């Protein structure tokens, strides 16, 4: 399910499936994109920041056209204890690899991978980023 911003409309709450992962997309070429994500974060329950949120940054192949500072993106990941993934949607190989990574994250967050919880997954992501 996709939404352009949060909060989600409440009139369909009874039809909405459980939310296992929230992937915030940030277009590196749009300051509005970052502002929209920052505003939406206020509507996310704190429990989601225990491994069920990630930030997906698109447009990274066009660094010359950046409107968003990378430090602001890294700070979001740090403040919200959530992984930051970078991709270039225009390159099929990277797009497919990113989709597979997100699917694996979703499987973990939904509890479909025995022995791995969303909380431990988030910790593993941070540790691998530190290497």
N, C-alpha and C positions, 0 to 999 in steps of 0.2 A: 504494500500500500504506500502511496506517495502523498505527501502533503507539502504545500509550499511554505507553511509556517505553523507554529504551535500557538495557542492550544487548538486541539482538534475540536470540531463542532460537537456539542453534547447530544444533539437530537438523534444520533445514530449509535450512541454508546452501547445499547443492548445488542447491536448487530456486529460490533467491532470485535475481531478476534484478539486474543492475548498478544501483547507486544513483547517480543523477546529481545529485540535489538533495535536501537535507533541509530541510523547513520546520517549524520549531518553533512550535507554536501556544501563545500565552499569553492566557488569559482575564483581562482587566484587573480583573475582579471577584473573582478567586480567588488568594490568596497561594500556595495549594497548587500552582496551575498554574505559577507562576514557579519555585517550589522544585523541582518535577518536571523542568522544563526545565533548570535549573541542574545538577541531579544527572545528567541524561542527557548533558549536554555532555561530561562526563568520558569517555564511551564513544565519542566521535566521533574518528576519525583526524584528525590535524592538517592533512593535505592538503585536507580538505573545507572548511577555513576560508579557502581560496584561491578564494572565489567560489561555493561549492556549498552554502552554508548561508544561510538567512534566518530571520528571526523575524517571525511573523505575529501581531499583537496584535488580539484581538477584543474586542467590547464597548465600543468607544471612544465610542459614542453615549450612554453612560450614565456620564459622568464623575462624577456625584454618588455613584455606587455603587462607586467605585474602591477596591480593596484593595491594589493594586500601585502603587508610586510610579513615575511616568514616568521619573525619573532612573535607576532600576534597569534599566529597559528600554533606555534610551539607552546606558547603560554596557555592557550585554550586546552591543549592536551594535558599540560602539566597541572593546571588549576582543577580540571575536572577528572583527573586521573584516568584519562581515556586515550586509546591509541589514535595516532594520526597516520592515515594512509595517503600516499600521493599517487596520482595516476594521470595519464594523458588519454582521454576518451577517444581521441582521433586515431590512435594506433591500436589496431585490433588485438595484437598480442598482449599488450599491456592491459587493454580493456578486459580481455578474457581472464587474464591472471588475477586482476583485481576482483572481478566477479566471483571467481573461485575462492579467493581469500575471504571475501564477504560472506559467501555461502558457508564456508567452514566456520567462521565466527558465529554465524547465525545458528548452525547446528550445535555448537558448544553452548551458546546462550540459551537455546531452547532445551538443553539437557539431553540431547541425542548422542553425546559422545561420553561413554562410560569413563568415570575416573577423572574427568576434567570439568571444572565448573567455570562459569563466567568470571568469577573472582580470580581464580588461579590463572586463567587465560590472560586476563588483563595484566597480571603480574609478569607473566612470561613475555608479553609484548614489550613491557617497559624494560625488562632485563635485556632483551635482544636489542633494543634501541640503544642501550648503554654500551654495548660491545663495540 
